[in-house]
Amino acid sequence: MEFQQLTGPALAAQTDLLAFVVFGDPSKDAFFRAADAAVGGALSAAAKGERFEGKALQTLSVATSGQPFRRLTVVGAGTRSAFSLTDLRELSAAIAAGANRVGAQSVALLLPSLGSGKERLLAQHAVEGVLLGAYKFDRYLTGEAAKQAPSLTSFGLLLDAKGKKPTAAQSRAITAGTERAVVVAHAVNHARNLVNEPAGVMTPTAMAAEATALAKKYPKQLTATILGPKECAKLGMGMFLAVGQGSDQEARLIHLTYKPATKKKGAKKIAIIGKGVTFDSGGYSLKPSDSMMGMKVDMAGSAAVVCAMEALAMLGCDHEVHAIAACCENLVSGKAYKLGDVLTSMDGTTVEINNTDAEGRLTLGDAITYARTKVEPDEIFDFATLTGACMVALGPYTAGVFSDHERLARDWMAAADRSGEDMWRMPLNGRLREQLKSPIADMRNTGERWGGAITAGLFLKTFAKDTPWVHVDIAGPADTSNPRPGQPKGGTGFAVATLVEYLAKA
């Protein structure tokens, strides 16, 4: 896909498809009226016939003749007051999908006017939408239609309807936004690929190979350290190893490091930790078949942190960043860990197991201790498809954010808002820690039904200790069965965009 800045009047654009956005009633939009006049009233006639009212993602398209553009498409954006920059991602994805349906090779999009100084973000979100919406996981499809390439090869961005030439600063901002979008979308789509692979393919060893390949691809920016069961046993990672001991697939601890070329004043060490259970049967707390079907997604946190590191290698980062993923399978066998077992964690805390399907917090607990003691970071973030309770609270599209460090939580939530990923700050009520008490160990791995997402967070906080820490439960948004224009069915690559927004250079 080629992306370019276009200049000149929008209605003079030489393109297969000219697209623009309206907020609500199209008859009140000046460019809609001008475009309608250019095509002899065909646009308003179609709008009346199809009851086009400019509602969010409502689309209207007409073929033209005698114009430099062969087709004119208008997409509704709802009310201007409710519209955000991130909504543009879905709109541009819808426009690109419509272009492919009619066989258009080129599109010119007139970016909506949202105030001065937003050119970079406008370009970034528009281009991200095109690339994320075009994603397909078709590796295992054999039909010809599944392999058919999209027609769209060129996507142009117009800043001004009347053709006012962008200033040098605006032009640079659009270029920067486009270039950043290409990197972010690549990283998100890479994470989607890892999540969408069958669990028999994306094993702990395969995940480690992905990290090693990135380090080889970017040797100046990234280094990879992979620890097997013997090395993890020497470190005392009893919780992590117990989760994986029922599988014939060996566990792997991935440690991918990014170091900036020059250390700047105020630079930090940041650890980003991802849950890497490449398949979760529930162990002896066995999941029913329907619940187990999607459990290849249980490594989405590790996919997010590993793939975000590639974006950092491409964009640069002022901080030293350590991506850590404790990867294993949670299966049933004669070797599997059992209900009632007492495990000793890397930091010496003992944990009674009262649910083998609450395994993610065990792997993360040791990964957090590893990060805290071996990296000694200034900040720790962890990402995990951790609890169904978080989905009950927030639904399938929103991640829960837990932290007792106010500044860090605010900074993270601000990055999520800019990136367009839906997250919500959740309480970390210390009173619920009582639920984790055990009569025979320092604590047990689950509490009661009520507040399950919070007690999972409190369990992890035990191992973060005093290091500023944020836990992001991505159980809901890590994959979707309800596709949108910018998000096909399957793995979403959730959290990659916010990680890049938080960490990468502006």
C-alpha positions as a Python dict, from the first residue, in 0.01 Angstrom:
ca = {
    (1, 'M'): (0, 0, 0),
    (2, 'E'): (130, 344, -96),
    (3, 'F'): (31, 644, 115),
    (4, 'Q'): (75, 1000, -6),
    (5, 'Q'): (-18, 1358, 63),
    (6, 'L'): (-237, 1514, -202),
    (7, 'T'): (-274, 1883, -281),
    (8, 'G'): (-517, 2081, -490),
    (9, 'P'): (-896, 2105, -465),
    (10, 'A'): (-1057, 1784, -342),
    (11, 'L'): (-1311, 1782, -626),
    (12, 'A'): (-1023, 1789, -876),
    (13, 'A'): (-853, 1480, -731),
    (14, 'Q'): (-749, 1226, -995),
    (15, 'T'): (-852, 908, -819),
    (16, 'D'): (-1080, 609, -846),
    (17, 'L'): (-1266, 700, -529),
    (18, 'L'): (-1297, 1033, -351),
    (19, 'A'): (-1412, 999, 9),
    (20, 'F'): (-1508, 1246, 279),
    (21, 'V'): (-1677, 1256, 620),
    (22, 'V'): (-1992, 1431, 737),
    (23, 'F'): (-2115, 1492, 1089),
    (24, 'G'): (-2490, 1430, 1105),
    (25, 'D'): (-2730, 1588, 854),
    (26, 'P'): (-2539, 1593, 522),
    (27, 'S'): (-2742, 1885, 385),
    (28, 'K'): (-2574, 2109, 645),
    (29, 'D'): (-2224, 2013, 530),
    (30, 'A'): (-2067, 2261, 286),
    (31, 'F'): (-1851, 2006, 108),
    (32, 'F'): (-2142, 1764, 70),
    (33, 'R'): (-2337, 2040, -107),
    (34, 'A'): (-2039, 2123, -330),
    (35, 'A'): (-1982, 1757, -417),
    (36, 'D'): (-2353, 1710, -484),
    (37, 'A'): (-2352, 2003, -723),
    (38, 'A'): (-2047, 1860, -902),
    (39, 'V'): (-2233, 1533, -972),
    (40, 'G'): (-2559, 1694, -1071),
    (41, 'G'): (-2752, 1621, -751),
    (42, 'A'): (-2686, 1246, -760),
    (43, 'L'): (-2545, 1249, -409),
    (44, 'S'): (-2844, 1416, -243),
    (45, 'A'): (-3081, 1195, -441),
    (46, 'A'): (-2899, 884, -321),
    (47, 'A'): (-2894, 1016, 35),
    (48, 'K'): (-3271, 1064, 25),
    (49, 'G'): (-3333, 725, -128),
    (50, 'E'): (-3109, 543, 118),
    (51, 'R'): (-3207, 756, 420),
    (52, 'F'): (-2850, 861, 475),
    (53, 'E'): (-2838, 1075, 789),
    (54, 'G'): (-2467, 1089, 864),
    (55, 'K'): (-2487, 841, 1151),
    (56, 'A'): (-2159, 683, 1264),
    (57, 'L'): (-2019, 451, 994),
    (58, 'Q'): (-2325, 498, 771),
    (59, 'T'): (-2191, 495, 414),
    (60, 'L'): (-2319, 638, 87),
    (61, 'S'): (-2147, 584, -246),
    (62, 'V'): (-2232, 690, -603),
    (63, 'A'): (-2064, 632, -936),
    (64, 'T'): (-1977, 943, -1134),
    (65, 'S'): (-1913, 1038, -1494),
    (66, 'G'): (-1724, 1332, -1637),
    (67, 'Q'): (-1532, 1379, -1311),
    (68, 'P'): (-1164, 1322, -1229),
    (69, 'F'): (-1286, 1068, -969),
    (70, 'R'): (-1488, 762, -1075),
    (71, 'R'): (-1680, 724, -751),
    (72, 'L'): (-1779, 950, -463),
    (73, 'T'): (-1816, 807, -111),
    (74, 'V'): (-1935, 983, 202),
    (75, 'V'): (-1916, 826, 548),
    (76, 'G'): (-2113, 940, 849),
    (77, 'A'): (-1930, 1028, 1167),
    (78, 'G'): (-2224, 1088, 1400),
    (79, 'T'): (-2220, 1404, 1607),
    (80, 'R'): (-1910, 1622, 1604),
    (81, 'S'): (-1915, 1656, 1983),
    (82, 'A'): (-1892, 1278, 2031),
    (83, 'F'): (-1634, 1223, 1757),
    (84, 'S'): (-1272, 1157, 1852),
    (85, 'L'): (-958, 1119, 1648),
    (86, 'T'): (-963, 748, 1710),
    (87, 'D'): (-1304, 717, 1540),
    (88, 'L'): (-1125, 816, 1221),
    (89, 'R'): (-950, 478, 1227),
    (90, 'E'): (-1281, 296, 1182),
    (91, 'L'): (-1400, 542, 917),
    (92, 'S'): (-1088, 504, 703),
    (93, 'A'): (-1104, 126, 740),
    (94, 'A'): (-1465, 134, 615),
    (95, 'I'): (-1365, 353, 321),
    (96, 'A'): (-1079, 119, 225),
    (97, 'A'): (-1310, -183, 250),
    (98, 'G'): (-1565, -10, 28),
    (99, 'A'): (-1293, 71, -225),
    (100, 'N'): (-1194, -294, -243),
    (101, 'R'): (-1554, -401, -292),
    (102, 'V'): (-1587, -187, -605),
    (103, 'G'): (-1238, -268, -734),
    (104, 'A'): (-1091, 79, -681),
    (105, 'Q'): (-713, 99, -697),
    (106, 'S'): (-677, 449, -555),
    (107, 'V'): (-855, 651, -288),
    (108, 'A'): (-834, 1016, -191),
    (109, 'L'): (-966, 1091, 159),
    (110, 'L'): (-1049, 1446, 260),
    (111, 'L'): (-956, 1448, 628),
    (112, 'P'): (-1217, 1603, 858),
    (113, 'S'): (-1136, 1939, 1011),
    (114, 'L'): (-1083, 1894, 1385),
    (115, 'G'): (-883, 2206, 1467),
    (116, 'S'): (-527, 2316, 1410),
    (117, 'G'): (-225, 2120, 1523),
    (118, 'K'): (-385, 1776, 1481),
    (119, 'E'): (-249, 1691, 1139),
    (120, 'R'): (-10, 1421, 1263),
    (121, 'L'): (-277, 1241, 1461),
    (122, 'L'): (-529, 1274, 1178),
    (123, 'A'): (-288, 1112, 936),
    (124, 'Q'): (-180, 846, 1185),
    (125, 'H'): (-528, 728, 1271),
    (126, 'A'): (-649, 735, 911),
    (127, 'V'): (-355, 528, 787),
    (128, 'E'): (-376, 288, 1082),
    (129, 'G'): (-740, 227, 996),
    (130, 'V'): (-658, 133, 638),
    (131, 'L'): (-384, -110, 739),
    (132, 'L'): (-563, -264, 1036),
    (133, 'G'): (-884, -304, 841),
    (134, 'A'): (-701, -479, 557),
    (135, 'Y'): (-564, -747, 790),
    (136, 'K'): (-654, -1108, 709),
    (137, 'F'): (-533, -1426, 874),
    (138, 'D'): (-560, -1655, 573),
    (139, 'R'): (-261, -1883, 616),
    (140, 'Y'): (-475, -2194, 640),
    (141, 'L'): (-737, -2104, 378),
    (142, 'T'): (-704, -2282, 45),
    (143, 'G'): (-988, -2133, -165),
    (144, 'E'): (-903, -1893, -445),
    (145, 'A'): (-1133, -1622, -311),
    (146, 'A'): (-952, -1625, 23),
    (147, 'K'): (-621, -1561, -151),
    (148, 'Q'): (-752, -1283, -377),
    (149, 'A'): (-549, -968, -332),
    (150, 'P'): (-730, -642, -255),
    (151, 'S'): (-757, -396, -541),
    (152, 'L'): (-656, -90, -336),
    (153, 'T'): (-289, 3, -377),
    (154, 'S'): (-281, 382, -323),
    (155, 'F'): (-436, 590, -45),
    (156, 'G'): (-404, 970, -54),
    (157, 'L'): (-475, 1222, 220),
    (158, 'L'): (-621, 1565, 150),
    (159, 'L'): (-608, 1830, 418),
    (160, 'D'): (-815, 2110, 264),
    (161, 'A'): (-1127, 2085, 48),
    (162, 'K'): (-1049, 2396, -154),
    (163, 'G'): (-690, 2300, -220),
    (164, 'K'): (-513, 2540, 12),
    (165, 'K'): (-154, 2419, 18),
    (166, 'P'): (-43, 2273, 354),
    (167, 'T'): (225, 2464, 539),
    (168, 'A'): (567, 2306, 568),
    (169, 'A'): (489, 2216, 931),
    (170, 'Q'): (157, 2056, 836),
    (171, 'S'): (321, 1859, 558),
    (172, 'R'): (589, 1729, 794),
    (173, 'A'): (323, 1637, 1049),
    (174, 'I'): (126, 1435, 795),
    (175, 'T'): (441, 1254, 684),
    (176, 'A'): (536, 1178, 1044),
    (177, 'G'): (186, 1053, 1126),
    (178, 'T'): (179, 831, 819),
    (179, 'E'): (520, 680, 892),
    (180, 'R'): (431, 613, 1255),
    (181, 'A'): (101, 455, 1155),
    (182, 'V'): (274, 209, 924),
    (183, 'V'): (499, 94, 1210),
    (184, 'V'): (219, 70, 1468),
    (185, 'A'): (-13, -118, 1234),
    (186, 'H'): (265, -360, 1141),
    (187, 'A'): (329, -435, 1509),
    (188, 'V'): (-43, -478, 1585),
    (189, 'N'): (-92, -708, 1287),
    (190, 'H'): (215, -910, 1388),
    (191, 'A'): (63, -961, 1732),
    (192, 'R'): (-265, -1062, 1568),
    (193, 'N'): (-79, -1324, 1367),
    (194, 'L'): (76, -1475, 1679),
    (195, 'V'): (-257, -1488, 1860),
    (196, 'N'): (-441, -1633, 1562),
    (197, 'E'): (-197, -1918, 1508),
    (198, 'P'): (-317, -2255, 1642),
    (199, 'A'): (-175, -2349, 1980),
    (200, 'G'): (-4, -2647, 1822),
    (201, 'V'): (199, -2403, 1612),
    (202, 'M'): (251, -2110, 1850),
    (203, 'T'): (412, -2310, 2131),
    (204, 'P'): (641, -2165, 2400),
    (205, 'T'): (938, -2259, 2183),
    (206, 'A'): (781, -2085, 1882),
    (207, 'M'): (717, -1771, 2087),
    (208, 'A'): (1082, -1772, 2193),
    (209, 'A'): (1183, -1811, 1828),
    (210, 'E'): (975, -1502, 1739),
    (211, 'A'): (1160, -1296, 1998),
    (212, 'T'): (1497, -1429, 1887),
    (213, 'A'): (1413, -1346, 1524),
    (214, 'L'): (1335, -986, 1618),
    (215, 'A'): (1667, -954, 1799),
    (216, 'K'): (1846, -1083, 1489),
    (217, 'K'): (1650, -844, 1267),
    (218, 'Y'): (1739, -542, 1484),
    (219, 'P'): (2075, -634, 1639),
    (220, 'K'): (2167, -274, 1725),
    (221, 'Q'): (1847, -216, 1920),
    (222, 'L'): (1737, -553, 2060),
    (223, 'T'): (1890, -847, 2243),
    (224, 'A'): (1711, -1167, 2338),
    (225, 'T'): (1770, -1399, 2633),
    (226, 'I'): (1573, -1723, 2644),
    (227, 'L'): (1564, -1932, 2962),
    (228, 'G'): (1453, -2296, 2968),
    (229, 'P'): (1319, -2501, 3260),
    (230, 'K'): (1663, -2570, 3409),
    (231, 'E'): (1758, -2201, 3420),
    (232, 'C'): (1417, -2109, 3560),
    (233, 'A'): (1448, -2380, 3826),
    (234, 'K'): (1783, -2235, 3936),
    (235, 'L'): (1609, -1900, 3979),
    (236, 'G'): (1342, -2066, 4195),
    (237, 'M'): (1049, -1994, 3963),
    (238, 'G'): (828, -2258, 4122),
    (239, 'M'): (494, -2107, 4022),
    (240, 'F'): (577, -2061, 3654),
    (241, 'L'): (729, -2407, 3617),
    (242, 'A'): (439, -2576, 3796),
    (243, 'V'): (189, -2437, 3547),
    (244, 'G'): (383, -2580, 3254),
    (245, 'Q'): (488, -2913, 3402),
    (246, 'G'): (183, -3102, 3274),
    (247, 'S'): (280, -3040, 2911),
    (248, 'D'): (536, -3211, 2687),
    (249, 'Q'): (616, -2863, 2554),
    (250, 'E'): (897, -2711, 2757),
    (251, 'A'): (841, -2373, 2917),
    (252, 'R'): (1038, -2072, 2795),
    (253, 'L'): (1106, -1742, 2971),
    (254, 'I'): (1157, -1472, 2707),
    (255, 'H'): (1355, -1160, 2793),
    (256, 'L'): (1382, -912, 2507),
    (257, 'T'): (1578, -593, 2579),
    (258, 'Y'): (1579, -256, 2402),
    (259, 'K'): (1854, -9, 2486),
    (260, 'P'): (1870, 341, 2335),
    (261, 'A'): (2187, 435, 2151),
    (262, 'T'): (2250, 720, 2396),
    (263, 'K'): (2124, 751, 2749),
    (264, 'K'): (1935, 1074, 2808),
    (265, 'K'): (1882, 1253, 3135),
    (266, 'G'): (1562, 1129, 3296),
    (267, 'A'): (1558, 803, 3103),
    (268, 'K'): (1401, 512, 3287),
    (269, 'K'): (1415, 135, 3294),
    (270, 'I'): (1072, -2, 3211),
    (271, 'A'): (961, -365, 3225),
    (272, 'I'): (663, -476, 3015),
    (273, 'I'): (546, -827, 3105),
    (274, 'G'): (303, -1042, 2907),
    (275, 'K'): (114, -1353, 3006),
    (276, 'G'): (230, -1631, 2773),
    (277, 'V'): (9, -1933, 2832),
    (278, 'T'): (5, -2061, 2474),
    (279, 'F'): (-283, -2296, 2553),
    (280, 'D'): (-493, -2313, 2866),
    (281, 'S'): (-701, -2625, 2930),
    (282, 'G'): (-759, -2515, 3288),
    (283, 'G'): (-547, -2801, 3418),
    (284, 'Y'): (-730, -3024, 3666),
    (285, 'S'): (-984, -2742, 3710),
    (286, 'L'): (-1069, -2840, 3354),
    (287, 'K'): (-1255, -2594, 3132),
    (288, 'P'): (-1563, -2713, 2942),
    (289, 'S'): (-1511, -2758, 2570),
    (290, 'D'): (-1676, -2431, 2464),
    (291, 'S'): (-1462, -2232, 2706),
    (292, 'M'): (-1146, -2412, 2600),
    (293, 'M'): (-1198, -2356, 2228),
    (294, 'G'): (-1053, -2005, 2226),
    (295, 'M'): (-767, -2066, 2467),
    (296, 'K'): (-494, -2022, 2208),
    (297, 'V'): (-558, -1652, 2282),
    (298, 'D'): (-422, -1687, 2636),
    (299, 'M'): (-79, -1570, 2517),
    (300, 'A'): (-209, -1238, 2382),
    (301, 'G'): (-25, -1044, 2654),
    (302, 'S'): (308, -1193, 2553),
    (303, 'A'): (232, -1127, 2185),
    (304, 'A'): (164, -762, 2268),
    (305, 'V'): (487, -698, 2457),
    (306, 'V'): (707, -886, 2208),
    (307, 'C'): (559, -714, 1902),
    (308, 'A'): (568, -371, 2064),
    (309, 'M'): (945, -413, 2091),
    (310, 'E'): (974, -428, 1713),
    (311, 'A'): (794, -94, 1689),
    (312, 'L'): (1037, 53, 1944),
    (313, 'A'): (1330, -76, 1738),
    (314, 'M'): (1190, 105, 1435),
    (315, 'L'): (1073, 428, 1600),
    (316, 'G'): (1326, 462, 1879),
    (317, 'C'): (1272, 509, 2251),
    (318, 'D'): (1453, 718, 2512),
    (319, 'H'): (1410, 450, 2779),
    (320, 'E'): (1560, 109, 2839),
    (321, 'V'): (1274, -136, 2791),
    (322, 'H'): (1261, -502, 2893),
    (323, 'A'): (987, -723, 2749),
    (324, 'I'): (940, -1041, 2954),
    (325, 'A'): (707, -1330, 2880),
    (326, 'A'): (679, -1653, 3079),
    (327, 'C'): (549, -1895, 2815),
    (328, 'C'): (408, -2239, 2884),
    (329, 'E'): (104, -2463, 2832),
    (330, 'N'): (-144, -2544, 3109),
    (331, 'L'): (-241, -2906, 3037),
    (332, 'V'): (-357, -3216, 3221),
    (333, 'S'): (-129, -3517, 3265),
    (334, 'G'): (25, -3729, 3537),
    (335, 'K'): (286, -3456, 3576),
    (336, 'A'): (43, -3163, 3603),
    (337, 'Y'): (16, -2955, 3917),
    (338, 'K'): (-280, -3031, 4137),
    (339, 'L'): (-538, -2870, 4359),
    (340, 'G'): (-400, -2842, 4709),
    (341, 'D'): (-36, -2819, 4597),
    (342, 'V'): (177, -2557, 4769),
    (343, 'L'): (415, -2379, 4532),
    (344, 'T'): (716, -2168, 4621),
    (345, 'S'): (753, -1856, 4410),
    (346, 'M'): (1078, -1695, 4297),
    (347, 'D'): (1063, -1444, 4583),
    (348, 'G'): (998, -1720, 4839),
    (349, 'T'): (625, -1659, 4887),
    (350, 'T'): (435, -1986, 4921),
    (351, 'V'): (103, -2027, 4740),
    (352, 'E'): (-168, -2288, 4796),
    (353, 'I'): (-344, -2387, 4474),
    (354, 'N'): (-722, -2386, 4498),
    (355, 'N'): (-783, -2345, 4124),
    (356, 'T'): (-545, -2470, 3853),
    (357, 'D'): (-734, -2256, 3602),
    (358, 'A'): (-609, -1942, 3778),
    (359, 'E'): (-266, -2010, 3631),
    (360, 'G'): (-187, -1679, 3462),
    (361, 'R'): (-125, -1499, 3789),
    (362, 'L'): (122, -1774, 3887),
    (363, 'T'): (329, -1730, 3571),
    (364, 'L'): (309, -1351, 3596),
    (365, 'G'): (402, -1350, 3964),
    (366, 'D'): (736, -1514, 3892),
    (367, 'A'): (786, -1300, 3580),
    (368, 'I'): (727, -985, 3787),
    (369, 'T'): (977, -1103, 4049),
    (370, 'Y'): (1228, -1180, 3773),
    (371, 'A'): (1183, -829, 3631),
    (372, 'R'): (1198, -660, 3970),
    (373, 'T'): (1516, -838, 4084),
    (374, 'K'): (1710, -888, 3760),
    (375, 'V'): (1617, -569, 3576),
    (376, 'E'): (1544, -341, 3875),
    (377, 'P'): (1303, -128, 3669),
    (378, 'D'): (1156, 208, 3754),
    (379, 'E'): (817, 95, 3625),
    (380, 'I'): (646, -240, 3566),
    (381, 'F'): (349, -303, 3340),
    (382, 'D'): (187, -642, 3293),
    (383, 'F'): (-66, -748, 3029),
    (384, 'A'): (-276, -1059, 3062),
    (385, 'T'): (-594, -1232, 2953),
    (386, 'L'): (-633, -1289, 3324),
    (387, 'T'): (-992, -1306, 3447),
    (388, 'G'): (-1342, -1369, 3323),
    (389, 'A'): (-1445, -1144, 3611),
    (390, 'C'): (-1300, -843, 3430),
    (391, 'M'): (-1514, -925, 3127),
    (392, 'V'): (-1821, -951, 3351),
    (393, 'A'): (-1744, -605, 3486),
    (394, 'L'): (-1644, -427, 3165),
    (395, 'G'): (-1769, -634, 2873),
    (396, 'P'): (-1573, -774, 2577),
    (397, 'Y'): (-1416, -455, 2441),
    (398, 'T'): (-1264, -283, 2744),
    (399, 'A'): (-947, -366, 2937),
    (400, 'G'): (-933, -320, 3312),
    (401, 'V'): (-642, -118, 3452),
    (402, 'F'): (-530, -176, 3811),
    (403, 'S'): (-264, 17, 4000),
    (404, 'D'): (-196, 180, 4333),
    (405, 'H'): (44, 430, 4173),
    (406, 'E'): (-163, 732, 4073),
    (407, 'R'): (84, 912, 3846),
    (408, 'L'): (176, 600, 3653),
    (409, 'A'): (-187, 497, 3611),
    (410, 'R'): (-282, 845, 3484),
    (411, 'D'): (5, 848, 3235),
    (412, 'W'): (-91, 504, 3109),
    (413, 'M'): (-459, 593, 3073),
    (414, 'A'): (-366, 909, 2882),
    (415, 'A'): (-160, 701, 2638),
    (416, 'A'): (-452, 460, 2594),
    (417, 'D'): (-682, 751, 2517),
    (418, 'R'): (-446, 887, 2252),
    (419, 'S'): (-398, 546, 2093),
    (420, 'G'): (-770, 473, 2079),
    (421, 'E'): (-764, 155, 2287),
    (422, 'D'): (-1053, 122, 2530),
    (423, 'M'): (-937, 90, 2891),
    (424, 'W'): (-1100, 167, 3225),
    (425, 'R'): (-938, 228, 3562),
    (426, 'M'): (-1052, -28, 3820),
    (427, 'P'): (-1018, -19, 4200),
    (428, 'L'): (-753, -216, 4382),
    (429, 'N'): (-935, -254, 4712),
    (430, 'G'): (-693, -386, 4973),
    (431, 'R'): (-977, -515, 5192),
    (432, 'L'): (-1027, -799, 4943),
    (433, 'R'): (-680, -933, 5017),
    (434, 'E'): (-843, -1127, 5302),
    (435, 'Q'): (-985, -1358, 5037),
    (436, 'L'): (-634, -1476, 4946),
    (437, 'K'): (-548, -1602, 5293),
    (438, 'S'): (-452, -1969, 5322),
    (439, 'P'): (-432, -2182, 5637),
    (440, 'I'): (-126, -2370, 5512),
    (441, 'A'): (66, -2120, 5294),
    (442, 'D'): (139, -1749, 5270),
    (443, 'M'): (-162, -1714, 5040),
    (444, 'R'): (-377, -1903, 4792),
    (445, 'N'): (-408, -1826, 4424),
    (446, 'T'): (-776, -1729, 4408),
    (447, 'G'): (-1029, -1560, 4629),
    (448, 'E'): (-1406, -1569, 4626),
    (449, 'R'): (-1625, -1516, 4321),
    (450, 'W'): (-1699, -1153, 4401),
    (451, 'G'): (-1425, -909, 4303),
    (452, 'G'): (-1228, -1175, 4117),
    (453, 'A'): (-1049, -929, 3887),
    (454, 'I'): (-943, -722, 4189),
    (455, 'T'): (-810, -1015, 4390),
    (456, 'A'): (-611, -1124, 4083),
    (457, 'G'): (-457, -778, 4077),
    (458, 'L'): (-384, -792, 4448),
    (459, 'F'): (-214, -1129, 4398),
    (460, 'L'): (18, -972, 4137),
    (461, 'K'): (83, -666, 4355),
    (462, 'T'): (238, -903, 4611),
    (463, 'F'): (529, -962, 4373),
    (464, 'A'): (563, -606, 4238),
    (465, 'K'): (615, -488, 4598),
    (466, 'D'): (714, -117, 4602),
    (467, 'T'): (800, -83, 4233),
    (468, 'P'): (550, 142, 4053),
    (469, 'W'): (326, -106, 3873),
    (470, 'V'): (24, -122, 3643),
    (471, 'H'): (-173, -439, 3566),
    (472, 'V'): (-384, -445, 3248),
    (473, 'D'): (-641, -725, 3222),
    (474, 'I'): (-707, -772, 2850),
    (475, 'A'): (-930, -1080, 2878),
    (476, 'G'): (-1213, -905, 2693),
    (477, 'P'): (-1050, -713, 2408),
    (478, 'A'): (-767, -957, 2326),
    (479, 'D'): (-985, -1113, 2058),
    (480, 'T'): (-1327, -1052, 1909),
    (481, 'S'): (-1606, -1250, 1749),
    (482, 'N'): (-1784, -928, 1644),
    (483, 'P'): (-1570, -769, 1372),
    (484, 'R'): (-1559, -396, 1300),
    (485, 'P'): (-1414, -219, 993),
    (486, 'G'): (-1074, -183, 1160),
    (487, 'Q'): (-1080, -514, 1341),
    (488, 'P'): (-1153, -846, 1168),
    (489, 'K'): (-1267, -1145, 1371),
    (490, 'G'): (-996, -1306, 1585),
    (491, 'G'): (-693, -1172, 1768),
    (492, 'T'): (-688, -793, 1801),
    (493, 'G'): (-329, -713, 1893),
    (494, 'F'): (-473, -515, 2183),
    (495, 'A'): (-230, -309, 2398),
    (496, 'V'): (37, -284, 2127),
    (497, 'A'): (-77, 62, 2017),
    (498, 'T'): (-85, 199, 2372),
    (499, 'L'): (255, 49, 2452),
    (500, 'V'): (402, 221, 2145),
    (501, 'E'): (225, 547, 2233),
    (502, 'Y'): (359, 532, 2589),
    (503, 'L'): (714, 426, 2508),
    (504, 'A'): (819, 534, 2159),
    (505, 'K'): (962, 871, 2066),
    (506, 'A'): (703, 1125, 1956),
}
